[in-house]
Amino acid sequence: MKNLNTPLRINSALTLKNRVIVPPMASQTADTGGFVTEKTIENYKRLTASKASLVMVEYTFVDKSGRSEPNQLGVDRDDHINGLKSLSDEIHSKGAISAIQLTHSGAKSERDMTGGKLISPSGIRVPSKDNDLEIPDIATFSQIAELKKSFVQAAIRSTKAGFQIIELHSAHGYGLNQWLSPITNKRSDKYGGNIKNQIRLLTEIIQEIKQEIPKVVLSVRIPGMDHFAGGLSLQDSIFLSKKLESLGVAIINVSSGMGGWRRPHARNGEGYLVDDAQIIGHEISIPVIGVGGIKTAKYINKSLQENRFSLAAVGRAILTNPSWGIQVGLN
């Protein structure tokens, strides 16, 4: 029977030694230029002490127009590569697979942070439970082309920095989620109007990355649903996941959508987003990551045996106690 120490083969060259991963968690340890600092290295040194099989580096901006916080890591310039390589080397030195999450905030930021730009599908303010965000600009076709190029170049830099898995952040209301969601995407051209068109930007980014890096191992973080009325539905996310699998994506990371990363209303207990992951996972054959307050070996083992997910993301429990993995007996 599967348990948290059962290895998982991703492809012929990559096997995870156990079923626990450290998900991306913003540390705000970069300097104001987005560069890795000693605090960044120390943060990931702590996280790798957990013995999780995979450690995913927090969301990094692919272009200044997509930056969302002052001390966010960047991967928008070649001179970020050396610092990021020291980060991936630190993760590898502790026996874990390294991954990095690529992000463009789209309209989920402010102009003071992005050099005056707020790029969005339709100029619609991103709904937020915490603050009143600015009204963004409607992306032109030339801006869409630049956006795609930013992700491709960031993926190339990430590979040069030694990361073995690259994740595209398409959840939590950030930029790519804004293109997926009917809440923020009201376009009438080839990038909007129905789910086939709403996923087009994401799928084109994936295709272009794979053209440049054929052997890349891609993960995509998607919403199980938006958790806002009129938003992306679970059926939409199933459709998206099947398309991503057909394009060669290796892992689907099922999280939340427009409501952000916080626990959605009426979702209680450990693994509060796992129901979505389970439904999506039964529709595809590639591994699915389950998330949402997962913190006990008992829950992980039971969920693996019930085929509720392939990998468990243990975030805050490991952030609070880096010895968590040792205490639960991770190999």
NUTILUM-124107 format. One line per 2 residues: for each residue x, y, z of N, C-alpha, C. Coordinates in steps of 0.001 Angstrom, whole numbers, plus 500000, padded with zeros to 6 digits. Layout:
// residues N
X,Y,Z,X,Y,Z,X,Y,Z; ...
END
This chain:
// residues 331
500838,498801,500000,500000,500000,500000,500872,501248,500000; 500447,502259,499263,501205,503507,499203,501204,504201,500558
502359,504819,500864,502431,505680,502042,503355,506840,501736; 503606,507684,502717,504364,508901,502429,505801,508642,502017
506309,507413,502200,507666,507082,501777,507713,506309,500454; 506589,506167,499784,506577,505498,498489,507146,506429,497420
508184,506022,496695,508736,506889,495643,507708,507126,494532; 507900,508211,493804,507035,508525,492663,507916,508885,491477
507792,508098,490412,508569,508365,489201,507833,509387,488339; 508497,510491,488032,507919,511529,487189,508217,511245,485722
509462,510913,485422,509850,510462,484083,511090,509594,484214; 511693,509227,483102,512833,508306,483136,514035,508877,483867
514089,510209,483989,515252,510840,484618,514971,511408,486001; 513706,511373,486429,513360,512074,487667,512393,511254,488506
512825,510903,489712,511989,510170,490667,512018,510895,492005; 510848,511132,492572,510758,511723,493904,510853,510608,494932
511670,510792,495952,511956,509706,496889,510821,509469,497878; 509938,510448,498043,508768,510263,498893,507630,511137,498384
506491,511109,499060,505294,511772,498556,505008,513133,499202; 505995,513688,499888,505817,514987,500536,506635,516036,499801
505991,517171,499494,506710,518279,498888,506520,519535,499738; 507483,520430,499640,507337,521758,500233,506829,522675,499127
505626,523219,499272,505072,524072,498226,505715,525455,498242; 505505,526244,497200,506053,527608,497200,505383,528475,498256
506208,529105,499089,505707,529986,500145,506548,531254,500141; 505913,532395,499872,506637,533656,499779,507370,533960,501077
508662,534226,500958,509474,534508,502153,509827,535981,502291; 509707,536733,501198,510078,538156,501204,511514,538351,501704
512418,537492,501186,513821,537580,501604,514737,538081,500494; 514209,538308,499295,515038,538864,498222,515348,540322,498515
516370,540869,497837,516595,542303,497962,515645,543042,497026; 515723,544350,497000,514765,545126,496211,514963,544968,494710
516059,544349,494307,516266,544040,492891,515786,542659,492509; 515219,541931,493494,514743,540578,493232,515823,539524,493341
516998,539884,493846,518113,538948,493918,518071,538112,495190; 518549,536878,495078,518702,535971,496220,519663,536595,497232
519301,536498,498516,520168,536982,499594,520529,535812,500514; 521382,536090,501481,521720,535062,502472,520477,534615,503240
519561,535547,503483,518313,535178,504152,517508,534197,503308; 517552,534376,501990,516859,533434,501101,517457,532044,501224
518766,531983,501166,519458,530688,501279,519134,530030,502617; 519188,530800,503694,518913,530251,505024,517480,529738,505120
516556,530450,504506,515155,530009,504515,515014,528631,503890; 515630,528425,502739,515487,527135,502062,516347,526045,502695
517410,526443,503351,518184,525466,504123,517308,524873,505220; 516509,525719,505872,515576,525243,506905,514526,524312,506305
513976,524701,505160,512899,523910,504571,513385,522541,504098; 514610,522476,503568,515124,521189,503099,515437,520238,504240
515540,520753,505464,515765,519884,506626,514585,518950,506858; 513466,519237,506225,512264,518424,506407,512366,517039,505771
513328,516862,504850,513476,515630,504068,512359,515441,503037; 511600,516490,502742,510625,516417,501649,511363,516109,500360
510709,515376,499473,511367,514941,498243,511588,516071,497260; 510750,517093,497343,510803,518210,496409,510573,519497,497180
511410,520479,496919,511245,521795,497528,511032,522799,496401; 509887,523462,496444,509536,524395,495383,509795,525830,495849
510645,526509,495110,510974,527895,495432,509781,528790,495123; 509578,529725,496014,508431,530637,495978,508244,531357,494644
507086,531966,494517,506734,532629,493266,507735,533726,492917; 508233,533676,491688,509223,534621,491199,508637,535365,490002
508898,536653,489917,508314,537417,488817,509138,537263,487545; 508431,537065,486429,509086,536843,485140,509363,538145,484408
508734,539219,484867,508936,540535,484267,508555,541576,485316; 509201,542728,485269,508905,543765,486259,507427,544150,486253
506784,544074,485089,505359,544409,484997,504490,543433,485760; 505066,542303,486163,504313,541290,486896,504766,541108,488321
505471,542093,488849,505956,542021,490234,504829,542418,491190; 504743,541735,492334,503646,542036,493247,504078,542412,494653
505363,542224,495003,505827,542576,496349,507247,543121,496272; 507653,543983,497222,508954,544661,497109,510159,543753,497261
510034,542670,498001,511165,541761,498197,510892,540391,497607; 510194,540386,496493,509889,539161,495760,511096,538747,494922
511345,537456,494837,512415,536956,493979,512097,537246,492515; 513152,537516,491740,512988,537765,490319,513730,536759,489470
513216,536524,488283,513894,535686,487294,513759,536356,485930; 513674,537673,485955,513415,538452,484745,514675,538912,484039
515834,538648,484637,517104,539093,484053,518138,537990,484189; 519090,537968,483251,520128,536943,483288,520986,537037,484537
521145,538252,485092,522005,538350,486264,521354,537825,487537; 520125,537317,487442,519522,536606,488567,519954,535133,488608
520514,534644,487516,520777,533200,487399,521729,532703,488484; 522830,533410,488722,523825,532915,489677,523250,532758,491073
522483,533747,491516,521882,533652,492842,520887,532514,492934; 520086,532350,491883,519115,531259,491867,519810,529902,491816
520963,529848,491137,521709,528583,491102,522214,528218,492495; 522645,529215,493266,523083,528913,494637,521923,528371,495458
520718,528809,495124,519522,528337,495823,519206,526889,495431; 519228,526603,494139,518963,525224,493707,520057,524279,494197
521305,524748,494214,522404,523922,494722,522189,523578,496197; 521709,524531,496975,521446,524293,498393,520379,523213,498560
519334,523283,497755,518259,522287,497815,518789,520911,497430; 519582,520844,496357,520141,519556,495910,521074,518966,496960
521814,519825,497637,522800,519334,498610,522149,518591,499761; 520880,518832,499971,520138,518152,501041,519326,516968,500517
519550,516611,499252,518918,515417,498706,517526,515601,498150; 517108,516845,497949,515764,517104,497418,515829,517531,495960
514731,517311,495265,514556,517835,493914,514190,519318,494043; 514740,520130,493135,514448,521568,493199,513448,521963,492126
512521,522822,492511,511543,523377,491575,511439,524871,491823; 510936,525591,490841,510740,527028,490986,509418,527411,490336
508716,528346,490952,507416,528763,490447,507546,530117,489738; 507079,530168,488507,507139,531383,487699,505779,532073,487704
505802,533391,487907,504561,534128,488116,504594,535479,487418; 503463,535876,486897,503215,537269,486508,501952,537674,487252
502009,538757,487999,500876,539121,488841,499696,539672,488045; 499937,540106,486809,498850,540712,486047,498315,541930,486767
497012,541917,487030,496375,543056,487702,496360,542916,489212; 496934,541853,489751,496953,541667,491198,498237,542274,491781
498356,543560,491584,499508,544304,492069,499107,545777,492101; 500105,546650,492043,499827,548083,491973,500881,548721,491085
500523,549820,490460,501398,550415,489455,502740,550863,490031; 502772,551250,491281,504034,551647,491906,505025,550482,491955
504498,549265,491936,505339,548076,492014,505789,547595,490637; 505037,547926,489604,505249,547327,488274,505775,548295,487228
506225,549456,487658,506694,550435,486685,505567,551093,485917; 504382,551120,486516,503248,551803,485902,502309,550920,485109
502665,549643,484919,501849,548745,484106,500993,547832,484983; 499765,547619,484556,498913,546582,485135,498225,545887,483979
498801,544781,483547,498346,544083,482340,497256,543084,482707; 496155,543119,481989,495039,542210,482276,494323,541849,480983
493509,540804,481006,492768,540445,479795,491761,541505,479364; 491011,542068,480326,489854,542889,479960,489714,544187,480748
490737,544569,481478,490642,545816,482219,489691,545755,483405; 489492,544558,483939,488586,544356,485064,489385,544182,486347
488993,544919,487372,489661,544812,488673,489568,543377,489208; 490663,542867,489736,490682,541531,490323,489926,541564,491651
488937,540698,491826,488231,540673,493113,489171,540233,494225; 489097,540886,495327,489995,540598,496433,489249,540716,497750
489531,539790,498642,488894,539812,499955,489573,540793,500902; 490750,541279,500506,491554,542058,501434,491626,543548,501118
491613,543892,499834,491787,545297,499502,491119,545613,498163; 491074,546877,497865,490442,547352,496649,491530,547607,495618
491729,546671,494720,492811,546768,493753,492481,547764,492647; 493534,548204,491959,493374,549193,490899,492711,548591,489658
492120,549467,488855,491578,549036,487563,492746,548914,486587; 492928,547743,485973,494096,547516,485112,493846,547916,483654
494897,547782,482869,494834,548037,481430,494441,546760,480686; 493857,546935,479512,493532,545794,478643,494761,545458,477806
495194,544205,477846,496397,543796,477133,496199,543857,475620; 497186,544412,474938,497213,544402,473480,497857,543100,473011
497742,542819,471714,498371,541604,471189,499891,541660,471330; 500474,542848,471185,501924,542955,471350,502321,542689,472800
501492,543134,473757,501772,542844,475162,501610,541368,475468; 500652,540716,474826,500487,539271,475003,501731,538539,474507
502252,538968,473378,503469,538350,472841,504640,538548,473800; 504757,539746,474389,505825,540012,475349,505648,539188,476614
504401,539000,477023,504119,538195,478207,504571,536757,477997; 504248,536210,476844,504681,534848,476530,506206,534755,476517
506849,535730,475895,508307,535739,475831,508920,535797,477227; 508302,536568,478129,508812,536682,479502,508820,535335,480205
507744,534562,480049,507683,533242,480669,508711,532293,480059; 508851,532335,478750,509804,531446,478083,511225,531754,478536
511599,533036,478533,512953,533409,478948,513192,533081,480421; 512172,533256,481253,512310,532914,482673,512513,531413,482852
511821,530618,482042,511997,529160,482113,513412,528764,481701; 513934,529409,480669,515309,529128,480234,516289,529488,481347
516117,530644,481959,517002,531046,483070,516903,530063,484228; 515696,529621,484521,515500,528686,485629,516218,527371,485374
516188,526909,484136,516901,525685,483772,518405,525882,483917; 518903,527035,483472,520328,527331,483613,520729,527401,485084
519790,527795,485930,520058,527883,487368,519974,526525,488057; 519637,525477,487313,519683,524124,487862,518384,523573,488394
517285,524299,488209,516005,523789,488707,515512,522649,487822; 515055,521572,488472,514668,520356,487751,513198,520343,487348
512389,521143,488039,510967,521266,487710,510630,522756,487685; 509858,523154,486694,509402,524540,486579,507887,524546,486676
507365,525360,487593,505918,525453,487745,505419,526810,487267; 504343,526795,486497,503663,528004,486059,502514,528272,487020
502521,529450,487646,501503,529795,488637,500280,530367,487913; 499223,529566,487863,497997,529959,487171,496815,529968,488125
497093,530176,489399,496055,530133,490438,496129,531389,491303; 495352,531403,492393,495396,532437,493432,495094,533842,492920
494456,533938,491762,494082,535240,491231,495191,535990,490534; 496372,535370,490384,497474,536044,489694,497245,536021,488175
498224,536570,487448,498029,536886,486047,497416,535806,485175; 497989,534610,485163,497462,533570,484281,496076,533118,484718
495813,533126,486016,494464,532838,486515,493459,533855,485966; 493892,535105,485815,493011,536153,485298,492593,535876,483847
493465,535214,483095,493108,534849,481723,492198,533617,481704; 492371,532727,482657,491542,531524,482718,490115,531828,483150
489949,532825,484006,488673,533030,484688,487701,533910,483903; 486446,533487,483801,485434,534335,483166,485099,535590,483971
485556,535659,485214,485347,536864,486011,486150,538029,485445; 487382,537753,485076,488296,538808,484632,488584,538772,483136
488211,537695,482472,488445,537593,481028,487111,537692,480294; 486854,538864,479723,485634,539108,478943,485970,539391,477486
487134,538945,477039,487570,539232,475671,486679,538522,474658; 486596,539113,473474,485810,538517,472388,486700,538028,471251
488038,538058,471469,488960,537561,470450,489355,536118,470770; 490450,535646,470212,490834,534240,470376,491296,533902,471783
491433,534906,472663,491869,534662,474033,490727,534707,475038; 489488,534785,474571,488373,534840,475514,487066,534399,474894
486019,534360,475720,484689,534021,475221,484221,532637,475588; 485143,531701,475808,484814,530341,476227,486069,529718,476824
485912,528584,477480,487035,527984,478185,488172,527598,477228; 487842,527206,476004,488900,526856,475049,489790,528055,474759
489192,529220,474652,489973,530427,474388,490621,530988,475649; 489954,530860,476780,490498,531397,478029,491789,530698,478442
491964,529443,478064,493191,528718,478412,494284,528904,477357; 493984,529627,476278,494910,529702,475145,496260,530304,475526
496274,531397,476287,497548,532017,476641,498431,531041,477406; 497866,530361,478398,498636,529386,479174,499168,528271,478282
498332,527744,477419,498782,526623,476576,499826,527084,475561; 499717,528300,475065,500737,528808,474144,502071,529003,474857
502039,529461,476103,503269,529591,476888,503933,528223,477049; 503137,527222,477378,503679,525872,477554,504298,525360,476259
503596,525530,475161,504120,525070,473874,505424,525767,473515; 505508,527066,473776,506727,527797,473441,507883,527433,474367
507592,527181,475638,508646,526715,476542,509177,525370,476076; 508276,524478,475702,508704,523141,475277,509472,523177,473950
509188,524146,473116,509977,524298,471895,511418,524673,472219; 511599,525510,473233,512933,525964,473616,513650,524969,474522
512899,524280,475380,513491,523329,476341,512705,522017,476247; 512978,521204,475248,512157,520008,475005,512066,519048,476186
513103,518967,477016,513114,518004,478115,512625,518599,479440; 512104,519805,479393,511673,520456,480620,510556,519667,481313
510616,519619,482641,509548,519013,483431,508691,520152,483975; 507456,520225,483507,506572,521322,483867,505492,520879,484839
505262,521723,485829,504110,521622,486700,503280,522879,486478; 501963,522763,486616,501112,523943,486523,500223,523981,487755
500252,525108,488447,499355,525292,489591,498069,525918,489080; 496979,525192,489235,495693,525637,488714,494691,525772,489862
493629,526529,489648,492546,526519,490628,491680,525270,490431; 491307,524611,491537,490257,523608,491391,488981,524298,490935
488806,525519,491456,487752,526437,491029,488118,527808,491584; 487410,528843,491129,487763,530202,491546,487312,530547,492959
486256,529870,493444,485659,530193,494744,485083,531606,494773; 484642,532073,493617,483866,533294,493471,482716,533000,492523
481560,533587,492782,480400,533377,491903,480737,533771,490473; 480359,532911,489522,480597,533184,488113,482015,532937,487662
482807,532313,488514,484209,532087,488190,484477,530749,487532; 485735,530413,487457,486170,529144,486886,485561,527998,487687
484964,527033,486999,484307,525913,487663,485218,524694,487707; 484829,523713,488490,485583,522469,488554,485603,521775,487197
484494,521826,486463,484466,521231,485129,485425,521950,484186; 485536,523278,484324,486519,524022,483529,487927,523540,483842
488203,523316,485113,489543,522906,485516,489853,521481,485072; 488852,520635,485008,489046,519295,484449,489401,519403,482967
488670,520227,482239,488967,520455,480821,490396,520965,480656; 490769,521945,481483,492123,522496,481428,493161,521422,481719
492943,520634,482749,493922,519612,483150,494144,518584,482052; 493087,518180,481390,493227,517228,480281,494053,517830,479154
493832,519114,478886,494612,519783,477849,496070,519887,478249; 496339,520227,479499,497712,520334,479972,498433,518996,479870
497741,517926,480230,498344,516594,480100,498691,516303,478649; 497808,516650,477734,498051,516388,476308,499244,517172,475783
499575,518296,476434,500711,519118,476019,502017,518678,476670; 501963,517651,477500,503174,517131,478112,503500,517686,479482
502565,518404,480093,502770,518839,481477,502875,517594,482354; 503816,517604,483314,504117,516407,484101,503345,516334,485412
502966,517492,485972,502331,517538,487290,501270,518631,487295; 500127,518354,487929,499100,519361,488145,499013,519630,489647
499142,520892,490028,499100,521320,491423,497763,522029,491631; 496848,521400,492335,495471,521897,492430,495296,522740,493687
495080,524032,493488,494916,524953,494602,493615,525730,494420; 493581,526979,494891,492385,527800,494782,492594,528884,493729
491529,529665,493472,491577,530604,492373,491505,532060,492787; 490518,532763,492260,490413,534202,492453,490372,534616,493922
489924,533722,494776,489876,534044,496199,491226,534095,496862; 492294,533759,496123,493633,533752,496706,493934,532438,497390
495059,532398,498103,495526,531134,498681,494855,530796,500005; 494152,531745,500603,493566,531484,501920,492407,530488,501833
492115,529893,502963,491060,528884,503034,489724,529450,502546; 489105,528831,501535,487810,529319,501062,486721,529139,502125
485709,529959,502057,484591,529870,502992,483963,528482,502917; 483634,527920,504048,482958,526621,504181,483861,525432,503865
485165,525656,503654,486100,524536,503503,486809,524359,504840; 486606,523222,505477,487110,523011,506822,488077,521832,506889
488880,521826,507937,489714,520671,508238,490975,520576,507413; 491703,519507,507658,492952,519234,506964,492664,518843,505513
493481,519363,504593,493291,519043,503183,492049,519673,502588; 491820,520941,502892,490543,521569,502529,490361,521810,501026
491422,521587,500221,491272,521668,498761,491448,520314,498077; 491604,519285,498870,491910,517963,498322,490736,517355,497554
489509,517685,497928,488366,517162,497164,488472,517531,495688; 488887,518770,495399,489052,519201,494011,490167,518409,493334
491279,518235,494035,492407,517492,493478,492019,516053,493160; 491235,515451,494041,490815,514070,493827,489961,513942,492571
489008,514836,492401,488127,514773,491228,488926,514984,489948; 489809,515970,489945,490635,516229,488760,491578,515061,488506
492179,514547,489574,493136,513452,489424,492551,512201,488819; 491286,511944,489064,490641,510757,488501,490336,510907,487018
490516,512131,486485,490246,512390,485075,491512,512417,484224; 492673,512370,484866,493949,512429,484151,494871,511343,484700
495989,511121,484022,496895,510055,484450,498201,510582,485028; 498436,511893,484981,499666,512450,485546,499461,512771,487031
500560,512881,487791,500437,513126,489233,499748,514445,489552; 498991,514418,490648,498290,515599,491140,498763,515882,492565
499015,517166,492843,499411,517588,494181,498172,518029,494939; 498020,517523,496162,496940,517946,497045,497446,518973,498040
496647,520022,498289,497074,521102,499170,495947,521484,500128; 496288,522316,501110,495268,522882,501978,495388,522462,503432
496357,523002,504142,496473,522731,505574,496826,521296,505916; 497506,520601,505020,497915,519218,505288,499068,519232,506297
498947,518415,507355,499951,518499,508416,500241,517200,509144; 499531,516116,508846,499783,514871,509585,500072,513715,508641
500956,512833,509092,501266,511634,508319,500031,510751,508160; 499208,510698,509191,497991,509888,509137,497099,510316,507980
496911,511621,507845,496060,512128,506761,496684,511819,505396; 497986,512023,505270,498661,511776,503993,498561,510313,503603
498868,509415,504530,498831,507985,504207,497430,507529,503821; 496445,507973,504555,495066,507596,504245,494656,508126,502863
495033,509360,502565,494673,509962,501277,495380,509279,500116; 496632,508893,500313,497351,508166,499265,496716,506805,499005
496333,506124,500060,495713,504808,499904,494348,504904,499228; 493683,506043,499400,492376,506256,498765,492498,506943,497410
493752,507113,496936,494028,507758,495641,493408,509146,495541; 493521,509912,496613,492987,511274,496614,493971,512257,495998
495251,511948,496045,496291,512737,495370,497529,511870,495230; 498491,512375,494465,499761,511663,494283,500848,512191,495207
500785,513488,495494,501776,514149,496327,501067,515084,497302; 501602,515171,498505,501029,516046,499526,501916,517265,499716
501327,518443,499579,502051,519683,499847,501896,520025,501327; 503013,520004,502035,503008,520327,503465,503777,521633,503621
503052,522724,503794,503674,524034,503821,503904,524577,505202; 502842,525063,505823,503002,525764,507094,503524,524860,508209
503161,523587,508164,503655,522675,509204,505168,522563,509145; 505733,522526,507928,507189,522451,507774,507826,523811,508018
507172,524884,507577,507702,526218,507818,507826,526484,509317; 506834,526023,510076,506846,526204,511532,507846,525278,512200
507930,524045,511675,508790,523036,512284,509555,522286,511188; 510748,522754,510821,511503,522101,509747,511851,520644,510039
511756,520211,511283,512017,518805,511628,510784,517927,511439; 509703,518495,510912,508449,517763,510735,508682,516437,510011
509416,516464,508915,509610,515252,508130,510352,514172,508889; 511335,514576,509667,512095,513616,510478,511169,512997,511525
510331,513818,512109,509437,513344,513175,508383,512363,512666; 507958,512520,511406,506972,511583,510861,507620,510430,510125
508950,510391,510085,509653,509258,509523,509890,509298,508035; 510027,510499,507456,510343,510578,506037,511734,510024,505775
511849,509251,504706,513173,508722,504323,513985,509790,503605
END
